[in-house]
Amino acid sequence: MDRNFARALALVLKSEGGWSDNPADPGGATMKGVTLASFRRYVKADARKADLRAISDAQVATVYRRFYWDAVLGAELPDGVDHAVFDFAVNSGPGRAAKYLQAAVGVAQDGRIGPVTVAAAKAKPAGVTIDALCDARLAFLKRLPTWATFGRGWSDRVRSVRVQALLMSAQGPAAPVAAPASPRFETSADVMPATQPVQPASGGKTAAAAGILVLMAGALAAFRHRVADFFGSLFQ
């Protein structure tokens, strides 16, 4: 849903990091995940690398919304699915992210998300779609020739996306949940090892159970002390 854009963008930017101009990255120079080509298209046509390095937060949001979020109809996708598709689009391109979503929900893979894809996504449990999409995304990344260089970072990124997307699907809009920091991920990759879906823990019940165990342990220790004292006094 569109109300998730700010939350999803904050999570994406944690992965994208700051300035990068890695020769191994076909995407070239990037700042907060924004390539020079995208910056020129949506912000400043004659921009240079120095302009890209000075990009403002508002300009970053403009690029991400127009080039990625709107391209995959993030505003119309179910909670959690929107983030998983959005992050995939940023990392590997909107067209590929759209095709993989379409495969996950069982519709024709034309690379353009429209009413049919949105309806299919809404008709399927969000958690099932998120898991299928993340599994397929990881499999795709492993086939890339740059996997040896960027594979660890990509794996960490998709792991975080899966966790956050599942939480969003279960809880609805909320503040981003802190995820483990991971290295900067290149936007040129055109990711979590298969695990069981993450289930939010019930903090209250867990804390109560722990408290009961502590009390029982304390009572047992006190009982043992008294028994020892009693028998000890018999032999004094």
FENSUL-V956908 format. One record per residue. PSI is psi in whole degrees, -180 to 180 (999 if undefined). D_CENTER is the distance of its C-alpha to the mean C-alpha in whole Angstrom. Layout:
BEGIN
psi d_center
PSI D_CENTER
PSI D_CENTER
END
This chain:
BEGIN
psi d_center
154 16
-26 17
-13 17
-1 13
-50 13
-42 13
-46 11
-39 8
-42 10
-39 10
-42 7
-44 7
-27 10
-35 10
-36 9
-29 12
-153 14
-128 18
139 21
136 21
59 23
123 23
-24 26
-8 24
112 21
-21 23
-13 21
-157 23
139 23
152 20
119 19
35 16
-4 15
123 18
162 20
-37 24
-44 25
-40 22
-42 24
-34 27
-40 26
-15 25
-58 26
111 29
-36 31
26 33
146 30
177 30
-37 28
-37 29
-41 28
-40 25
-25 25
15 26
140 24
165 23
-39 20
-40 22
-38 22
-48 18
-38 17
-46 20
-48 19
-40 15
-48 17
-43 20
-28 18
-59 15
-52 14
-33 18
-28 18
16 16
47 18
-32 14
-18 17
-8 18
156 16
156 15
134 13
-48 9
-38 10
-45 11
-43 7
-41 6
-40 10
-49 9
-39 7
-43 9
-42 12
-42 12
-31 11
3 14
140 16
-39 16
-46 19
-43 17
-40 14
-44 17
-40 19
-35 16
-44 15
-39 19
-39 20
-31 17
1 19
39 23
171 24
136 25
84 23
-1 25
11 21
111 22
125 20
-164 23
-39 25
-45 25
-43 21
-44 20
-42 23
-38 22
-38 18
-25 20
-12 22
143 20
131 18
-40 14
-37 13
-44 15
-44 14
-47 10
-44 12
-42 14
-44 12
-38 10
-46 13
-37 15
-44 12
-42 13
-40 16
-47 17
-36 15
-21 18
-10 21
144 20
-19 23
9 21
-40 19
-31 21
-44 21
1 17
-43 16
-44 15
-41 13
-41 11
-45 11
-40 9
-48 6
-32 6
-45 7
-42 4
-44 2
-48 5
-49 6
-40 5
-41 6
-39 9
-42 10
-39 10
-30 12
-32 14
-20 15
-171 15
133 14
178 14
147 13
140 10
133 10
133 10
155 8
137 11
141 12
161 11
164 14
133 14
130 12
138 15
-4 15
-19 17
106 16
999 17
46 9
133 10
147 13
122 15
171 15
145 16
140 13
130 12
123 15
132 15
151 18
95 21
-41 22
-47 26
-40 27
-45 26
-40 27
-44 31
-41 31
-39 31
-40 33
-43 36
-42 35
-44 36
-42 39
-41 40
-41 40
-42 42
-41 45
-41 45
-42 46
-41 49
-44 50
-39 51
-46 52
-39 55
-45 56
-43 56
-40 58
-51 60
-32 61
-36 62
-24 64
-23 66
13 67
999 68
END
